[in-house]
Amino acid sequence: MPKSPPESIPNGLGILPSVSPEKDWVNLLVTFQYIDNSLTKDLESIMLDVINKIDGIAKGEGVNVVYKYMDYAHWKQDVFGGYGADAIQDMQKVAMDYDPLGMFQHQVIGGFKVF
């Protein structure tokens, strides 16, 4: 997990300078391989169920963190939700400034979108 940046450096990930993700957070990657494509829908459902159960346990223990590590997040998880409203607005402003037609929002397949 990334270290928290000092307060003097803008932080687009929404990680507060007062926390220590590199010491206190757990990053879990669950993956599987299979050959039969007909299993995709069922396996995705199982994966989301596992994710939701893990999140539920973390919430019950009072240790849930809203931040989701984008590289390992499931495409249905809200990776930007943990960044905070200010960071999301900043990303949206940059997107509007440099991609006013929304090509990366609409024409690029996959990935997490800021709109």
DSSP file (Angstrom, degrees, kcal/mol; ACC not computed):
  #  RESIDUE AA STRUCTURE BP1 BP2  ACC     N-H-->O    O-->H-N    N-H-->O    O-->H-N    TCO  KAPPA ALPHA  PHI   PSI    X-CA   Y-CA   Z-CA
    1    1 A M              0   0    0      0, 0.0    26,-0.0     0, 0.0     2,-0.0   0.000 360.0 360.0 360.0 149.0    0.0    0.0    0.0
    2    2 A P        -     0   0    0      0, 0.0    20,-0.3     0, 0.0     2,-0.2  -0.330 360.0-114.1 -69.8 153.2    1.2    3.5   -0.7
    3    3 A K        -     0   0    0     18,-0.2    17,-0.1    19,-0.1    12,-0.1  -0.535  38.0 -99.2 -78.2 153.1    2.5    5.7    2.1
    4    4 A S        -     0   0    0     15,-0.3    12,-0.1    -2,-0.2    -1,-0.1  -0.558  39.6-125.3 -70.5 134.6    0.6    8.8    3.1
    5    5 A P        -     0   0    0      0, 0.0    -1,-0.1     0, 0.0     6,-0.1  -0.437  31.4 -94.9 -76.0 157.3    2.0   11.9    1.5
    6    6 A P    >   -     0   0    0      0, 0.0     3,-2.1     0, 0.0    12,-0.0  -0.303  38.0-106.3 -65.2 158.3    2.9   14.8    3.7
    7    7 A E  T 3  S+     0   0    0      1,-0.3     4,-0.1    -3,-0.1    11,-0.0   0.756 117.4  66.6 -58.0 -25.0    0.3   17.6    4.0
    8    8 A S  T 3  S+     0   0    0      2,-0.1    -1,-0.3     1,-0.0     0, 0.0   0.618  91.7  71.4 -74.9 -11.9    2.4   19.8    1.8
    9    9 A I  S <  S-     0   0    0     -3,-2.1    -1,-0.0     2,-0.0     0, 0.0  -0.915  90.4-117.2-109.0 125.8    1.8   17.5   -1.2
   10   10 A P        -     0   0    0      0, 0.0     2,-0.6     0, 0.0    -2,-0.1  -0.317  27.5-150.6 -58.6 141.1   -1.6   17.4   -2.9
   11   11 A N    >   -     0   0    0      1,-0.1     3,-0.9    -4,-0.1    76,-0.1  -0.906  19.9-179.0-123.8 103.9   -3.1   13.9   -2.6
   12   12 A G  T 3  S+     0   0    0     -2,-0.6    -1,-0.1     1,-0.2    79,-0.1   0.579  79.6  65.8 -75.8 -10.3   -5.4   12.7   -5.3
   13   13 A L  T 3  S-     0   0    0      2,-0.1    -1,-0.2    54,-0.0     3,-0.1   0.545 103.5-123.4 -90.7  -6.8   -6.0    9.4   -3.7
   14   14 A G    <   +     0   0    0     -3,-0.9     2,-0.6     1,-0.3    -2,-0.1   0.662  58.3 149.3  76.0  14.8   -7.8   10.8   -0.6
   15   15 A I        -     0   0    0    -12,-0.1    -1,-0.3    69,-0.0    -2,-0.1  -0.741  44.9-130.9 -85.0 119.1   -5.3    9.2    1.8
   16   16 A L    >   -     0   0    0     -2,-0.6     3,-1.7     1,-0.1   -12,-0.1  -0.383   9.7-126.6 -70.4 144.9   -5.1   11.4    4.9
   17   17 A P  T 3  S+     0   0    0      0, 0.0    -1,-0.1     0, 0.0   -13,-0.1   0.728 106.6  66.3 -60.9 -20.6   -1.6   12.3    6.1
   18   18 A S  T 3  S+     0   0    0    -12,-0.0     2,-0.2     2,-0.0    -2,-0.0   0.537  91.5  73.8 -81.8  -6.6   -2.6   11.1    9.6
   19   19 A V    <   -     0   0    0     -3,-1.7   -15,-0.3     4,-0.0     3,-0.1  -0.677  66.5-146.6-106.7 163.2   -2.9    7.4    8.5
   20   20 A S    >>  +     0   0    0     -2,-0.2     4,-3.1     1,-0.1     3,-1.8  -0.688  21.4 170.6-126.4  77.2   -0.3    4.8    7.7
   21   21 A P  H 3> S+     0   0    0      0, 0.0     4,-1.6     0, 0.0   -18,-0.2   0.839  77.2  62.3 -58.9 -32.9   -1.7    2.5    4.9
   22   22 A E  H 34 S+     0   0    0    -20,-0.3   -19,-0.1     1,-0.2    -2,-0.0   0.720 120.1  25.3 -66.5 -18.5    1.7    0.9    4.4
   23   23 A K  H <4 S+     0   0    0     -3,-1.8    -1,-0.2     3,-0.0   -20,-0.0   0.718 130.8  35.3-109.6 -33.3    1.5   -0.4    8.0
   24   24 A D  H  < S+     0   0    0     -4,-3.1     2,-0.3     2,-0.0    -2,-0.1   0.621  99.7  74.7-105.7 -15.5   -2.2   -0.5    8.9
   25   25 A W     <  -     0   0    0     -4,-1.6     2,-0.5    -5,-0.4    38,-0.0  -0.686  61.9-144.1-103.2 154.9   -4.1   -1.6    5.8
   26   26 A V        -     0   0    0     -2,-0.3     2,-0.6     2,-0.0    -4,-0.0  -0.968   6.7-157.8-115.5 130.8   -4.4   -5.0    4.1
   27   27 A N        -     0   0    0     -2,-0.5     2,-0.5    41,-0.1    41,-0.0  -0.943  13.9-168.4-108.5 117.6   -4.5   -5.3    0.3
   28   28 A L        -     0   0    0     -2,-0.6     2,-0.6     2,-0.0    -2,-0.0  -0.923   9.0-168.9-114.5 125.2   -6.1   -8.5   -0.8
   29   29 A L        -     0   0    0     -2,-0.5     2,-0.5     2,-0.0    44,-0.1  -0.959   4.9-174.8-111.5 120.8   -6.0   -9.8   -4.3
   30   30 A V        +     0   0    0     -2,-0.6     2,-0.3    42,-0.2    -2,-0.0  -0.972  16.9 158.2-115.0 123.8   -8.2  -12.8   -5.0
   31   31 A T        -     0   0    0     -2,-0.5     2,-0.3     2,-0.0    -2,-0.0  -0.953  16.5-173.9-142.1 159.7   -7.9  -14.3   -8.5
   32   32 A F        -     0   0    0     -2,-0.3     2,-0.4     2,-0.0    -2,-0.0  -0.983  13.8-141.1-151.0 158.8   -8.6  -17.5  -10.3
   33   33 A Q        +     0   0    0     -2,-0.3     2,-0.3     0, 0.0    -2,-0.0  -0.944  23.9 165.4-123.1 145.7   -8.1  -19.1  -13.7
   34   34 A Y        -     0   0    0     -2,-0.4    -2,-0.0     1,-0.1     3,-0.0  -0.981  31.2-148.7-154.7 161.8  -10.4  -21.3  -15.6
   35   35 A I  S    S+     0   0    0     -2,-0.3     2,-0.9     1,-0.1    -1,-0.1   0.786  75.5  83.3-103.0 -36.8  -10.8  -22.6  -19.1
   36   36 A D    >   -     0   0    0      1,-0.2     3,-2.0     2,-0.1     4,-0.2  -0.615  58.2-164.2 -80.4 104.9  -14.6  -23.0  -19.5
   37   37 A N  G >  S+     0   0    0     -2,-0.9     3,-1.6     1,-0.3     4,-0.3   0.712  82.9  73.7 -62.4 -20.7  -16.0  -19.5  -20.5
   38   38 A S  G 3  S+     0   0    0      1,-0.3     4,-0.3     2,-0.1    -1,-0.3   0.671  89.7  61.4 -68.1 -13.3  -19.5  -20.6  -19.6
   39   39 A L  G <> S+     0   0    0     -3,-2.0     4,-2.9     1,-0.2     5,-0.3   0.559  76.4  94.7 -86.0  -9.1  -18.5  -20.3  -16.0
   40   40 A T  H <> S+     0   0    0     -3,-1.6     4,-2.6     1,-0.2     5,-0.2   0.895  83.6  46.7 -53.6 -50.6  -17.7  -16.6  -16.2
   41   41 A K  H  > S+     0   0    0     -4,-0.3     4,-2.0    -3,-0.2    -1,-0.2   0.923 116.3  44.3 -61.8 -45.2  -21.0  -15.3  -15.0
   42   42 A D  H  > S+     0   0    0     -4,-0.3     4,-2.3     2,-0.2    -1,-0.2   0.909 114.4  48.9 -66.6 -41.9  -21.2  -17.7  -12.0
   43   43 A L  H  X S+     0   0    0     -4,-2.9     4,-2.6     2,-0.2    -2,-0.2   0.876 109.9  51.9 -67.2 -36.5  -17.6  -17.1  -11.0
   44   44 A E  H  X S+     0   0    0     -4,-2.6     4,-2.5    -5,-0.3    -1,-0.2   0.916 109.5  50.1 -64.0 -41.8  -18.0  -13.3  -11.2
   45   45 A S  H  X S+     0   0    0     -4,-2.0     4,-2.0    -5,-0.2    -2,-0.2   0.914 111.6  47.9 -61.5 -43.2  -21.1  -13.6   -8.9
   46   46 A I  H  X S+     0   0    0     -4,-2.3     4,-2.4     2,-0.2    -2,-0.2   0.911 110.7  52.1 -63.5 -42.8  -19.1  -15.7   -6.4
   47   47 A M  H  X S+     0   0    0     -4,-2.6     4,-2.5     1,-0.2    -2,-0.2   0.920 109.8  47.9 -61.3 -44.8  -16.2  -13.3   -6.5
   48   48 A L  H  X S+     0   0    0     -4,-2.5     4,-2.6     1,-0.2    -1,-0.2   0.874 110.3  52.9 -64.8 -35.9  -18.5  -10.3   -5.8
   49   49 A D  H  X S+     0   0    0     -4,-2.0     4,-2.3    -5,-0.2    -2,-0.2   0.916 109.6  48.3 -64.1 -42.6  -20.1  -12.3   -2.9
   50   50 A V  H  X S+     0   0    0     -4,-2.4     4,-2.5     2,-0.2    -2,-0.2   0.928 111.9  49.6 -62.2 -45.5  -16.6  -13.0   -1.5
   51   51 A I  H  X S+     0   0    0     -4,-2.5     4,-2.7     1,-0.2    -2,-0.2   0.930 111.9  48.1 -58.9 -46.6  -15.7   -9.3   -1.8
   52   52 A N  H  X S+     0   0    0     -4,-2.6     4,-2.3     1,-0.2    -1,-0.2   0.869 111.5  50.1 -64.8 -36.7  -19.0   -8.2   -0.1
   53   53 A K  H  X S+     0   0    0     -4,-2.3     4,-2.4     2,-0.2    -1,-0.2   0.909 111.3  48.3 -67.9 -41.5  -18.4  -10.8    2.7
   54   54 A I  H  X S+     0   0    0     -4,-2.5     4,-2.5     2,-0.2    -2,-0.2   0.933 112.6  48.4 -63.2 -45.4  -14.9   -9.5    3.3
   55   55 A D  H  X S+     0   0    0     -4,-2.7     4,-2.5     1,-0.2    -2,-0.2   0.899 111.0  51.9 -60.6 -40.0  -16.1   -5.9    3.4
   56   56 A G  H  X S+     0   0    0     -4,-2.3     4,-2.5     2,-0.2    -2,-0.2   0.896 109.7  48.2 -63.7 -41.1  -18.9   -6.9    5.8
   57   57 A I  H  X S+     0   0    0     -4,-2.4     4,-1.9     2,-0.2    -2,-0.2   0.927 112.0  49.6 -64.1 -44.9  -16.4   -8.6    8.1
   58   58 A A  H  <>S+     0   0    0     -4,-2.5     5,-2.7     1,-0.2     6,-0.8   0.903 112.1  48.1 -62.2 -40.9  -14.1   -5.5    8.0
   59   59 A K  H ><5S+     0   0    0     -4,-2.5     3,-1.2     4,-0.2    -1,-0.2   0.927 110.2  52.0 -64.1 -44.0  -17.0   -3.2    8.8
   60   60 A G  H 3<5S+     0   0    0     -4,-2.5    -1,-0.2     1,-0.3    -2,-0.2   0.826 111.4  47.0 -61.4 -32.2  -18.2   -5.4   11.6
   61   61 A E  T 3<5S-     0   0    0     -4,-1.9    -1,-0.3    -5,-0.1    -2,-0.2   0.503 113.8-119.6 -86.6  -5.0  -14.7   -5.3   13.1
   62   62 A G  T < 5S+     0   0    0     -3,-1.2    -3,-0.2    -4,-0.5    -2,-0.1   0.745  88.5 103.5  74.4  23.0  -14.5   -1.5   12.6
   63   63 A V      < +     0   0    0     -5,-2.7    -4,-0.2    -6,-0.2    -5,-0.1   0.235  40.2 133.8-120.9  12.9  -11.5   -1.7   10.3
   64   64 A N        -     0   0    0     -6,-0.8     2,-0.4    -5,-0.1    -9,-0.0  -0.397  38.0-159.2 -67.3 139.4  -13.1   -1.2    6.9
   65   65 A V        -     0   0    0      2,-0.1    17,-0.1     1,-0.1    -6,-0.1  -0.984  12.5-150.9-119.6 129.5  -11.3    1.3    4.6
   66   66 A V        +     0   0    0     -2,-0.4    16,-0.4    16,-0.1    17,-0.1   0.818  69.4 100.9 -70.0 -30.6  -13.3    2.9    1.8
   67   67 A Y        -     0   0    0     15,-0.3     2,-0.4    14,-0.1    -2,-0.1  -0.299  57.8-161.9 -57.7 133.5  -10.2    3.3   -0.4
   68   68 A K        -     0   0    0     11,-0.6     2,-0.7    10,-0.1     5,-0.1  -0.985  22.4-122.6-120.2 129.5   -9.9    0.6   -3.0
   69   69 A Y    >>  -     0   0    0     -2,-0.4     3,-1.4     1,-0.2     4,-1.0  -0.598  22.7-147.9 -72.1 112.9   -6.5   -0.1   -4.7
   70   70 A M  T 34 S+     0   0    0     -2,-0.7     3,-0.5     1,-0.3    -1,-0.2   0.821  89.8  60.4 -57.0 -38.4   -7.4    0.4   -8.4
   71   71 A D  T 34 S+     0   0    0      1,-0.2    -1,-0.3    -3,-0.0    -2,-0.1   0.810 117.7  30.5 -62.4 -28.8   -5.0   -2.2   -9.8
   72   72 A Y  T <4 S+     0   0    0     -3,-1.4   -42,-0.2     2,-0.1    -1,-0.2   0.446  93.6 117.3-108.9  -2.5   -6.7   -5.0   -7.9
   73   73 A A     <  -     0   0    0     -4,-1.0     2,-0.2    -3,-0.5   -44,-0.0  -0.345  68.2-115.5 -71.4 146.0  -10.3   -3.7   -7.7
   74   74 A H    >   -     0   0    0      1,-0.1     3,-2.2   -27,-0.1     5,-0.1  -0.514  30.5-114.5 -71.3 148.1  -13.1   -5.5   -9.4
   75   75 A W  T 3  S+     0   0    0      1,-0.3    -1,-0.1    -2,-0.2     4,-0.1   0.695 116.0  55.2 -64.2 -16.3  -14.7   -3.5  -12.2
   76   76 A K  T 3  S+     0   0    0      2,-0.1    -1,-0.3     3,-0.0     2,-0.2   0.487  87.8  99.5 -92.9  -3.3  -17.9   -3.2  -10.2
   77   77 A Q  S <  S-     0   0    0     -3,-2.2     2,-1.3     1,-0.1     3,-0.2  -0.535  81.2-118.2 -81.6 151.7  -16.2   -1.8   -7.1
   78   78 A D        +     0   0    0      1,-0.2     4,-0.5    -2,-0.2     3,-0.2  -0.704  39.6 169.1 -89.6  88.5  -16.3    2.0   -6.5
   79   79 A V  S    S+     0   0    0     -2,-1.3   -11,-0.6     1,-0.2     3,-0.4   0.817  75.0  50.1 -73.3 -28.7  -12.6    2.8   -6.6
   80   80 A F  S >> S+     0   0    0      1,-0.2     3,-1.6    -3,-0.2     4,-0.6   0.696  89.7  80.7 -83.4 -17.8  -13.1    6.6   -6.6
   81   81 A G  G >4 S+     0   0    0      1,-0.3     3,-0.6    -3,-0.2    -1,-0.2   0.834  91.8  51.1 -57.2 -34.7  -15.5    6.6   -3.7
   82   82 A G  G 34 S+     0   0    0     -4,-0.5    -1,-0.3    -3,-0.4   -15,-0.3   0.571  94.3  72.7 -80.4  -8.5  -12.6    6.5   -1.2
   83   83 A Y  G <4 S-     0   0    0     -3,-1.6     4,-0.4    -4,-0.1    -1,-0.2   0.765 103.3-120.9 -76.9 -24.1  -10.8    9.4   -2.8
   84   84 A G    <X  -     0   0    0     -4,-0.6     4,-2.0    -3,-0.6     5,-0.2   0.028  23.5 -81.9  95.5 153.4  -13.2   11.9   -1.5
   85   85 A A  H  > S+     0   0    0      1,-0.2     4,-2.5     2,-0.2     5,-0.2   0.855 124.9  54.3 -60.2 -39.6  -15.5   14.4   -3.2
   86   86 A D  H  > S+     0   0    0      1,-0.2     4,-2.2     2,-0.2    -1,-0.2   0.924 109.6  46.5 -63.5 -44.6  -12.8   17.1   -3.7
   87   87 A A  H  > S+     0   0    0     -4,-0.4     4,-2.4     2,-0.2    -1,-0.2   0.890 112.2  51.1 -65.9 -38.5  -10.4   14.7   -5.4
   88   88 A I  H  X S+     0   0    0     -4,-2.0     4,-2.5     2,-0.2    -2,-0.2   0.924 110.2  49.4 -64.4 -43.5  -13.2   13.4   -7.7
   89   89 A Q  H  X S+     0   0    0     -4,-2.5     4,-2.3     1,-0.2    -2,-0.2   0.895 110.4  51.3 -61.9 -39.7  -14.1   17.0   -8.6
   90   90 A D  H  X S+     0   0    0     -4,-2.2     4,-2.3     2,-0.2    -2,-0.2   0.921 111.0  47.6 -62.7 -43.9  -10.5   17.7   -9.4
   91   91 A M  H  X S+     0   0    0     -4,-2.4     4,-2.4     1,-0.2    -2,-0.2   0.894 111.7  50.4 -64.4 -39.3  -10.2   14.6  -11.6
   92   92 A Q  H  X S+     0   0    0     -4,-2.5     4,-2.4     2,-0.2    -1,-0.2   0.882 109.3  51.2 -66.4 -37.7  -13.5   15.6  -13.4
   93   93 A K  H  X S+     0   0    0     -4,-2.3     4,-2.4     2,-0.2    -2,-0.2   0.925 110.9  47.9 -64.5 -43.8  -12.2   19.1  -14.0
   94   94 A V  H  X S+     0   0    0     -4,-2.3     4,-2.7     1,-0.2     5,-0.3   0.916 111.1  51.7 -62.0 -42.2   -8.9   17.7  -15.5
   95   95 A A  H  X S+     0   0    0     -4,-2.4     4,-2.2     1,-0.2     7,-0.3   0.912 111.4  46.6 -60.9 -42.5  -11.0   15.4  -17.7
   96   96 A M  H  < S+     0   0    0     -4,-2.4    -1,-0.2     2,-0.2    -2,-0.2   0.874 114.3  48.3 -67.9 -36.4  -13.1   18.3  -18.9
   97   97 A D  H  < S+     0   0    0     -4,-2.4    -2,-0.2    -5,-0.2    -1,-0.2   0.905 126.4  25.1 -69.3 -41.6  -10.1   20.4  -19.6
   98   98 A Y  H  < S+     0   0    0     -4,-2.7    -2,-0.2     1,-0.2    -3,-0.2   0.552 134.3  31.3-105.1  -9.7   -8.1   17.8  -21.5
   99   99 A D    ><  +     0   0    0     -4,-2.2     3,-2.0    -5,-0.3    -1,-0.2  -0.398  64.5 160.0-142.8  60.3  -10.8   15.5  -22.8
  100  100 A P  T 3  S+     0   0    0      0, 0.0    -4,-0.1     0, 0.0    -1,-0.1   0.755  77.0  52.9 -61.7 -24.6  -13.8   17.8  -23.4
  101  101 A L  T 3  S-     0   0    0     -3,-0.1    -5,-0.1    -5,-0.0    -2,-0.0   0.550 108.7-124.6 -86.8  -7.0  -15.5   15.4  -25.8
  102  102 A G    <>  +     0   0    0     -3,-2.0     4,-2.0    -7,-0.3     3,-0.4   0.799  55.0 153.1  73.1  29.2  -15.2   12.6  -23.3
  103  103 A M  H  >>S+     0   0    0      1,-0.2     4,-2.9     2,-0.2     5,-1.0   0.918  75.0  46.9 -57.6 -44.3  -13.3   10.2  -25.5
  104  104 A F  H  45S+     0   0    0      1,-0.2    -1,-0.2     3,-0.2    -2,-0.0   0.742 113.8  49.8 -71.5 -20.9  -11.7    8.4  -22.6
  105  105 A Q  H  45S+     0   0    0     -3,-0.4    -1,-0.2    -6,-0.2    -2,-0.2   0.791 128.5  17.2 -83.0 -29.6  -15.1    8.2  -20.8
  106  106 A H  H  <5S+     0   0    0     -4,-2.0    -2,-0.2    -3,-0.1    -3,-0.2   0.742 127.3  40.2-117.3 -31.7  -17.0    6.7  -23.8
  107  107 A Q  T  <5S+     0   0    0     -4,-2.9     2,-0.6    -5,-0.4    -3,-0.2   0.677  92.8  83.9-100.6 -18.3  -14.7    5.3  -26.4
  108  108 A V  S   <S-     0   0    0     -5,-1.0     2,-0.2     2,-0.1    -1,-0.0  -0.773  77.2-134.9 -89.6 121.4  -12.1    3.5  -24.3
  109  109 A I        -     0   0    0     -2,-0.6    -2,-0.1     0, 0.0    -3,-0.1  -0.527  64.0  -2.5 -77.1 137.5  -13.3    0.1  -23.3
  110  110 A G  S    S+     0   0    0     -2,-0.2    -2,-0.1     1,-0.2     0, 0.0  -0.135  80.4  96.5  79.5-175.8  -12.7   -0.9  -19.6
  111  111 A G  S    S-     0   0    0      2,-0.0     2,-0.4     0, 0.0    -1,-0.2   0.066  80.5 -65.9  77.8 167.5  -11.1    1.0  -16.9
  112  112 A F        -     0   0    0      2,-0.0     2,-0.3   -34,-0.0   -34,-0.0  -0.762  49.2-147.3 -94.1 137.1  -12.6    3.2  -14.2
  113  113 A K        -     0   0    0     -2,-0.4   -33,-0.1     1,-0.1    -8,-0.1  -0.820  13.1-145.3-109.7 143.5  -14.3    6.3  -15.4
  114  114 A V              0   0    0     -2,-0.3   -22,-0.1     1,-0.2    -1,-0.1   0.557 360.0 360.0 -84.8  -7.5  -14.5    9.6  -13.4
  115  115 A F              0   0    0    -23,-0.0    -1,-0.2   -10,-0.0   -10,-0.0   0.342 360.0 360.0-118.2 360.0  -18.0   10.4  -14.8
